[in-house]
Every structure is written in structure tokens, then in C-alpha cells.
Amino acid sequence: MRKLALVRRPGPRLADGIVTHIDRSPVDLDLALRQWEEYVEALHDHGWQSVEVDPADECPDAVFVEDTVVVYDDLAVVARPGADERKPETPAAEEALRRLGYRIARIETPETLDGGDVLKHDGTVWVGLGGRTTPGAVDQLRTLLAPLGAHVVGVPLAKVLHLKSAVTALPDGTVVGWDPVVDDASVWESYLPVPEEPGAHVVLLDEATVLMSTSAPRTRALFEERGLRVVAVDMSEYEKLEGCVTCLSVRLRGAPTA
């Protein structure tokens, strides 16, 4: 199975990115670029081919490309970001997916949806409802994905910007989260609390390997005790902007050919 990942290089205005739940702190742009390169290299090392989305240097948050689109099977649903200043980020991501052969749909005005609010596993699609995503957008996504067999579930949020700032899923479907920012863990049948906030963010590299931040060493040990292989990368500059390992790519499994 071909594995592709959409990525977008950090732009010159990265330090001006939006922060909502934490205090702003200085961002080292040179270090951020090195961290992005190491992140992409980690994907390459585990069989992923990266596809660079054209830059959107006028948009500070454009590196967080996950927010621009939700991909399910052969359908790419172009998001409509909840922050107006992020809306110009989506056209280049749409064009990249169109070139790869995906069917294109869009979240329509006036509703808004950020891709970082969407967690998918084994036919279920959980969508955060709170800061950036509206109930009407969840309804639109449900309608678009229903023909593909997806079950879409809205999850109210109050403590974080995006759902995947609070929880992600391990390869076996266990949802991991940092309890202080999880509103209702009973949403998931299998839930594992982790001891550090960055430990709640994982990217699945394969059925036994996860990518995560170096800033969660106790969580890494917990995952390794469960038999997982862990690849850790430094995300310090992105964590200053409420970003994490999931935000920096859109993972495409079994991508169609153009």
C-alpha cells in the first residue's frame, strides 16, 4: 500500500501563529525549520513519501496543513477554517489532492471545520465541536462520508482548540488523552490516560509504530511497555503554537493515482 503525506514548509511568519489556550512565547524559526525537516525525514524512514503543498507564506499557521482537509477513502473534503486568517491556506492543499486523483468536496459556508478536529479510526470519525468547528459542518461531513460507510460522531470540546489537541488513537484503536484537557473520556470504548500532554498526540507510522514528541518521555515508556515501537522527534517550536505531530501532515493511505 502506498503511503503519502501532505506537508507544507514553515513560512517566515510562523512566530505570528495563532495561540488560544497558552501564553505566547518566542519561536526560533531556524530551529522550527530543522524540526520540520526531521519530522519529514522520520516519515520517509518509515515508508512514507511526502508531497509538499505549495507555500502560503502570508499565513503564519500554514505549516499546520492537517487543518486544511479531511481525507476519507478516495474523497478529500476541503475544510473551511474557523479562523478567517486561515481560510487562504486551503486552495493549495485542494490542488495537491486533486493532482493525486482524489475526488473533491467542500465544507460550505457559513459552517466551519478545521481538520485538526477530526479523528478517524476503523470506520468511526470523531469530530470536535467547540472553538473552530460548527455543528452544521459536522452534519455536512456526515452526509459526505455516509456513502463511504463512515460513522461520524460529534464530540463537544471546551478545554482545547482541536479534538486532536486532546486525543489521538493508537494502532489498536485505543484512544490516548491527557485527562486535564479531555472533556468526556466515556466517548471512547477504549481510553488510556497518558502522563504528559504531548503524549496524547501520535501519528501512526505503521501497525506497530507511532511518531510522537520527545517532550513526553514517560508516555513513550508507557507505549513501549505496550509493545509499540516509538519514533520521537523534537516539536518544541510547534508546541509553543499549540501544534503537535499530527498537525504537520495529512496522512494518505492507499492514495488513488492521478
Steps between C-alpha positions, in 0.01 A plus 500: 500500500633839400533745790506871424512797735408855408737747666567872473819679597487751783480855369677818606206614715478179706568683828179700447284188506176499696508393867179461699552292815863576588716810540704608199874432516781570250537256210842421353435488124827328412438230759141463383620431145749239623228334706269493198774342288563235767126430519481445123814285512335282766206448267736408214689257722178306557383468144308823452546718195448871565307727265569869561204733480585835342602763756257747651759728654246771579329256740698445823324171580527347152753238615213339694372351177279242672242771562437557128331174403341175619579198282296180517547224245517673160319817614674820611268733689654846489461668837370847566722621786335662799759780509451732204874562465548129431248469217764581229690184602255259337524555120854365461418192710193440285708526184761256633230243575331557166832425326524177700163387366270563796138593458441844649219625724486807721355618828263774389437844647403606760620189683863455608718196560871454580663171405668482841156440649465169315620166640442189288532133587347185355195662345423745779567870455494711816471875446570760767231763556625815663744768406528452123246245377123556488216247534389579146844407366478167682165440332653580161792264565262226612305532175815496288655197672186289545525344149849384595371319809638742759326559833544866598475594869508856636709548816446821702822682595565773755860459615706488178507659156459174303390146582841364402661742744336284768490145359634277224482123441758222522516233227268266694236773529570597859443873534767676702449833672629730771216511751516872592400595142261211425140604555339155501712186469187282498455586131752225421459134590876459546673801657849530649604808699860608448724682750607792276298725271724450191465125552139524386616574145616212280528437128465138389798410284398135464306237694764485773675839490398847616661840454486735799674792669820469700334713770299203630759244618274337760230447241756356262594245767132417549454436129814287481372293792193430284729362229501799267804630318538873559668761281544829687567840343553842655187715462591780741443793263166367377382421851545872576227556238267226627624270224603136516610208282155446351468862382799494265368249245194345341560128479364330188480122507430318179488825306342490154717573202441805285 
